[in-house]
């Protein structure tokens, strides 16, 4: 007798193949039978009549790294049908974390990952993964090795090139993370300390992940003014090392740059025709979200958060920041110049005193405070909150969003920040795509989009036992009504759960059913395993 049978489902199996009717039997967390199982029985049965049954969704870009340690069941995620989050994004994440840098790193991540009440009692990458497992999460977590953490562990937070010896140490630390189960390498070339690295450093690290067959997951150095140059340097580098290039939250920012999208997509197609695997993830909105201090030029962050705050208190350096934010710099995107002060909304702050800023634009905050200098208002807020400020920035075009979504190399990533009054993508990304862009606007077919939410991300990050509905694979499943599924989260009221997701199953256990959420230890850390060729030898630093 099975533990659970799902009957009468419209099965979309994750491969892109057409849907079919069938039943699914689950036992000990695995799919054991698929078909017309009229003679089979189970301890529990679900009637999926009128519902699509698909593999559980894999969120390819998320910032639940710290929140998951405080809340092992993140309702905003599982209620969307997400059964696996990919952590460790943008090169700045939780581990590895040298004890000497814990306090500075807490402040550095506050605007991105929040300030949950947790014990920062890990150091190595493996210790962090073990800590997640100990909280017994209700869904699955996979983790990338973040470039910035590797750099910090070897050479601190200084703005300088790495030496050959330091690069070699970073390579060895990266191998350690991969051996402990990391799913790839991430970097964020707009975020310190990643933005201080020269391309030789990044290429040396990519030679390591090429040995392991793991991807580079990258927030590239430009997503607007120099995006074509940024993409080309990465494609050329990855061709040299023979690796897999995955662009995080792929988009083009700034109205003057929107016309570049056809050439961007052509570059991906040409690279793939040349034999380089290039993929990307995307969220379905015209606004991004990150820490407010991302509006500052890279040199302002040199040495870490405390050094940055001291510069903000220096009138001459502050004037220089404001001038460069207005004009931009070669190799650096000015988000404030693209969005304008009406297009940046504060999503979270740390202090009780500044809570009135949450949900307001920088212009509105200035007006509430009786001020007329909007840039000064933004910088004062970063200084007052000691970098603990999140933001939403409106910089994209809806036509570009849909054109990117139609490309078959794509996957889905919410890039969800969960603190304060967040971007609605944290609550609505997956239902929004299935409801608005698949059902209402027919950007692509249901089967094709489910493939991009399930088997394609599983393949990219090396999860061999899920992402497809097949006998013997893990029972991570979602049942949803294809006629009702739709996001409800808005920029004005973002913390709203979506419609149409009826049941979510992780590891064979029901964690969401008809609006009820069950705190079960159904998930785990998904550690990628690697089989290196016998002839592979550690690559030297370059």
C-alpha angles and dihedrals in degrees: 000000000000124000093232138005123196108204134199096008128163094229119212098181102198098250096095091252119136117276122262137189118256152127126250125210120202128196130172092352095307136101105248104172138016125187139057098335100180093141095047124093134196142189089248132020134195125199108220095181108151093011134107115234113206138159113278113274120257115215104214097194122034141144102213091119096119102020092061089062090057098036114029089189112052103191093194087065106038094044088063091056094259113151098168132039123196108219133183096067135168094017092279114089144118106295151087090026122174111218092236091063101044097103094046092045092051089058092042093055097039096095091047108035101019129230107281119177101256138132112254091211103139131090111172127056091246092052090055092051090049090052091055090051091051093058087058100226122214093228136025131281128198120185138209124211106247118225094213092056091050090050093046092050091053105034110005125235101308123135101239140103117273118246121238089256092051092049089052090052090051090051091053092047090050090053088051091053092047091048088053091054109275112160095217143310125294130195137174112204093195093054127079131271091020092056090060093064122102118226091254089064093050092046091053090054091047090056087062095051089046088059089054097041092239127139133251105231106198142185093203123225093252131030094173132009096033100020096125092051090045093052093046095052090051095046090049092048094049091048088056094052097036095234141140116262119205120181116214119226091350111213145123118244132204126039092252089060103045092094089066095072098092090054090047092054090045089055090055092049093048093048091052091048087053090056101260114129107229122175136157145191128228141189119217102239139091093229130070130206135210141125115317091232088070085084088071121091115255097253089061090068097050110134097015138280098317092052090048092051091051090053090051088056092053109090095208095049091044090055090051091051092051092048092051093045088056096049105026126224134252106271095012131090117220105216093186091055091053098043102033122214090284089057099054117082123187110233103179143007132182104224128072089223094066100041089112087072094065112106093013130110119241089251091053092049090051092050091048088053094046094248134134103192104086098182091053089050091055093047092047089053093052090049095046093049093042091236095311096126128115126198146191116219124195106214109130142084126236094222089055091049090056095044091053091047091056093059114103095219091068134106132182128260124171095201081206120186108194106196130099115342098343135197107278090241088081089067106025115030103110099038089045092058094045095044106036106024101032104032102028104030102024094221087157138344125280093243092051094048092048088053089056091049096048128013097027095056091041090056094046095054095036103251100154099177103054144037094075132068101240135137110267096024127111116282100238102145142157128203115201140166106244091203095052107031110119140134121255099185115110134180089253094047108016102162096080125120120233130250129245104031101121106172135010121193123191120184090349093304125113109239099164126030128164094334096317120114122207123203101221128153089241098137139062143178109286105217116197115229123210134203108202119202112255092241094054113116127184110274116236125238117270 
